[in-house]
């Protein structure tokens, strides 16, 4: 009988732990970020939390060794703002407008020029919010998003 009670107790602890992890996931969302900086395309993800805080991680498509990590805060009334630090030492500050709980767009000042970005969209949907370099277009070959000549 004692073995059965210990087994049931251990099982209940396991369920409580799993429920805690599941609940944490319910209060955050991860979405794709597409950013244009000068003539470079950076792609990655942003994770936003119910309290308006979040993190992002993007990587250059031109130079995969270049990564940028950042933090942001947002609200439905005021939009959001944040900062990033990249692996080459450059920094960026940015502001964005939320179009829904899961999508939005913005601009920023980057160490290498201006930045435009969109999150929570497919590459086709993000197009109107991105300032592409002259003579370039955004394309997706099924696995990779890229900036190519028109």
N, C-alpha and C positions, 0 to 999 in steps of 0.2 A: 504494500500500500504506500509506503514511504517513497519508493522509487517512482510510482505513478504520480504522486503529488509533486515531486521534484521535476519530473518530466513536463507536467502541465505548467508549472511555474516558469520553467525555462522557456517553454513555448510562448507563454504570454509575454515574457520580457522581449523575446524576439519579435513578436507582433508589434509591441509598443515602439521598439526601435525602428522597424520598417515604416510604421505610420508617421513617426517624426520626420524621417527622410522624405517621405512622400509629401507631407505637408509643406516642407521647406520648398520643394519644387513647385507647389501650387502657387506660391507667392513670388515667383520670378518667371521671366520669359527670355529666351535667347532668340535673336533675330540676326539675319545677314546684314552686314554693312558693306556698302560699295562707296569708295572714296576716290576722287580725282585730285591729285596734287601735282601742279605743273603739268608735265607730260607723262605722269606715272599713274597707274591704277593700283589701288590698295584694296584688298578684300579681306573680310574676316567676320567676326561676330561681336555683338553687344549683348550683355545680359543686364536686364533691368529688373529691379525689385519693387515690390508694392510700395515701399516708402519713397520711391522716386530716385534712389541712388542706383548706380550701376557701374559696370566695368566694360571695357572694350579691348579687343586685340585684333589688329589688322596687319597684313603682310603685303609687301610690294609684289606685284606680278612680274615686274621687270627685273628686280633684284631680290629673290626670295630670302636673302640673308637680312634684309631690312625689315624689321618688325617694330610695331608701335603698340604700346600698352597705355591705357588711360582710364580715367574715372570721370563720371558725370553725375549731375543731379537734374531732376526735371519735375515739372508739375503741369497739369493740364491747362492751367490758366496762363502760366508764364513761359512755357516751353522749357528749354534746358540749356545747360552750358557745361563745359568740361575742359580737361587738359589731357595731353598725351606726351609721352616721352618715347623717342624712338631709339633703336639700337645704335644708330650713328650719332647720337647725341642731340639731334634736333628735337625741338619741342613744338607743340601746337596748342592753341586755345581755340575753342569752337563754341558756337551757339546753334541751337536747332529748334524747330517748330514741330510739335507732335501733331500728326494728322489723325491718329487714332492711338489707342493704348499701345499698339504694336508697330506703328510705322511713323515715319517723319523724315525731315530733310533739314540740312543746315549748311553753314559755311564756317570757315575758320582761317586763322592766320597761322601758317606753317613756316618753319625755318627755311624752307625752299620755295615758298610762294604761297598763293592762296589755295584753299581747299574747298571743295564742294562734296557733299556726301548725302546719301539716302540710306535708310535702314528699314527693314521689314518689307521690302519689295523684291520682285523678280528684276532681272536686268532690264527688261522691256519697260516695266512700270517705273523704274528708277530714272530712266532717261531724261524726262522733263526737268528733273531736279538737279542734274549733274551738268557742270560746265566742262564740256569736253574740249581738249586741245584742238586747235584749228586743223581741219583736214582728217580728223580721226573719228572713228565710230566704235561703239561698244558692241562686242559680239560674244556669243557663247557657242562653243562647239559641242556641247553636251556634257563636257566635264570641266572645261576651263573657261573662265571669263577673261577677255583680253581687249585691249585697245588696238585697233588696226587702222591702216590707211583706208580712206574711202574709195 
